[in-house]
């Protein structure tokens, strides 16, 4: 790609980003879509936090079990 093609691509991408921002922040339907998306992202974040919490509990349980196993029979590599 030469410099002219890169500048054209950057201009097109910038124009698209400007149109999307204008739609989301200056129109009623864009505001509704944005609020709905924000709610969905909020729910997704909550579910991800629950999943990470559950994974942490499993990790701690496995660490406790392994700790107990080490005091028993010696492990061979």
N, C-alpha and C positions, 0 to 999 in steps of 0.2 A: 504494500500500500504506500502511496506517496502522501505528502503533506496535505494536498488538496482533498483527497479521499478521507483522510482522518478528520479534517476540519468539517467536512460535510456530514460525516457520521456523527460527530459530536454535536453539530447543530441540530440534526434530526432528533437525536436522543434528548437534547435539552428542550426542544420544542415539545416533544411528547411528555416529558416530565412537567413542563409548565401547564400543558393542557390538563393533565391529570390532577395537579395541585389546584388549578382553578375550578375544576369540576367538584373536587372533594370539599373545598372550603368556601365556594361562592354560590353553590346551587343547593336547593332544598333536597333534591334526591341524592346528591353527593353527601350532604350532611347525614341523611338517614343511613346511607350505605356505610359511612365512616363509623357512626355510632354502633351499628350492628356488627361491623368488623371488630371494633374495639371490645365489644362484649364477648365476641367469640374468642378473641385472643386472650381476654381475661380468664375465661373458662379453661382455655387450653393451658394457660400458665398454672392455674390451680391444680388441674389434673397432673401436670408434669411435676409439680411440687409433691403431690401425694405419691406419685410413682417413685420419685427420688427418696421420699421418706420410707416407703416400703422396702426399697432396695437397700437402704442404709440399715434397716432393721434386720433384713436377711443377712447382710454382711456381718453385722455384729453378732448374730446368732451363730453363723458359721465360724467366726473367730473364737467364740466361746467354746464351741464344740471341739475345734482344733486344739484349743488350749487344754481342754480336759483330756483329749486323746494323747497329748504329749506326755502327760504324767503317767500314762498306762504303758502299753507295749511300745518298745522302741521301733521307730519306723526305719525301713531300709530304703535307700535311694534307688 
